[in-house]
Amino acid sequence: MELLAVYDRAGRQTGLRPRAEVHRSGLWHKSAHVYVFDAAGRLLLQQRSAQKDLYAARWDYSVGEHLQPEEDALAAARRGLAEELGITGRQSLTPLGPPRWAEFVGHGYCDREIQHGFQMTYTEVLHHDAGEVAQLRYIDACELQAWIAAEPEVFTPWLLADLPSLSFLP
């Protein structure tokens, strides 16, 4: 059972709760996500596994992780890169500003996250975890914008909400 640290609206940790309870009850918790770009400036998207409990088989960030208790956002981002994409080592991650408080409601859950965003460039071969990630796709900004306009339902709501802050789309 995965435990997540939960926070009050002032950002103070108030305890640990099971992941399912956190999402069912709308408790604030921390996450880290990473946008990975290739040398041509294309964004890497991952299609979530069909076994995911939230938004299965939808296209998402390059990497997304809940922070484990006592873990900082950078460590969670690095852990996610290793677990989901096979990227290990001390990769250079650029923070995307201060944490963002975000709320997503639907499908019997209320996901309230204090999100820490990062970006990086990676040009080597990726080895994704098939249990976490169904497939990977690099995409340029114009192609992604057209895809979102045609099929917004195939993306996670948090990716759609966060893309404008990345300034990737025209």
SEKEVO-253774 format. One record per residue (C-alpha): residue in one letter; x, y, z. Coordinates in steps of 0.25 Angstrom, whole numbers, plus 5000, padded with zeros to 4 digits. Each point is the difference from the previous one (the first is absolute). Last residue first. Layout:
AXYZ ...
***
This chain:
P500951134878 L500149885010 F501349985009 S499850125009 L500149905012 S498950075008 P499049984988 L500349855001 D499649995015 A498549994998 L500049904989 L501049915007 W499250015012 P498749964993 T500749874995 F499949994984 V499249924991 E498750085003 P500650124993 E499949934986 A500050104988 A500550135007 I501049925009 W500549934987 A500250134993 Q500750075011 L500949875001 E500450014986 C500350155001 A500949985012 D500849884995 I499849865005 Y500849895006 R499249885003 L500149895011 Q499149885002 A499249925011 V500850065012 E499949955014 G500049854999 A500850014987 D501150075007 H500750084989 H501449994994 L500450134994 V501250014990 E500850125002 T499750154996 Y499550065013 T499650145002 M499450045014 Q498850075006 F499550005014 G498650035007 H499749995015 Q498549985002 I499350025013 E498949914997 R498549985003 D499449884992 C498549995003 Y499549864997 G498849934995 H500250014985 G500250155001 V500750125007 F501350064997 E500750105010 A501350074998 W500950085009 R501350044992 P501449985006 P500950124997 G500650014986 L500349904989 P501249935007 T501149964990 L500549865001 S501449964996 Q500249855001 R500749955012 G500049854996 T498849914995 I499050014989 G499349874999 L498750074995 E499049975011 E500849955012 A501350084997 L499350134996 G499049995012 R501149985010 R500750134994 A498750085001 A499749945015 A501450045004 L499850144994 A498750015007 D500549975014 E499749875007 E499649995015 P498849924996 Q500049964986 L499750114990 H499049964989 E500649984987 G499850054985 V500949984988 S499950044986 Y498750065003 D498749934996 W499349934989 R498849925004 A500049855001 A499450005015 Y499550135005 L500149975014 D500149855005 K501249974991 Q499949864994 A499850054985 S501450065002 R500250154998 Q500450044986 Q501350085002 L500350134993 L501450054996 L500050144995 R500850044987 G501150105001 A500849944989 A501149955011 D498849925007 F499250065011 V499549945013 Y499050075008 V500149955015 H498949995011 A500150005015 S498949985009 K499650055014 H498749975008 W498750085003 L498949915005 G498849984990 S499349895008 R500049894989 H501450054995 V500750005014 E499249875004 A500549924988 R501450055003 P500049955014 R500250125010 L501250065008 G499950135009 T499750145000 Q501150064992 R499950155000 G499850074986 A499050105005 R498949934994 D500349885008 Y500949894996 V500049854998 A501249914999 L499749884991 L500049855004 E500049894989 M499449875005 
***
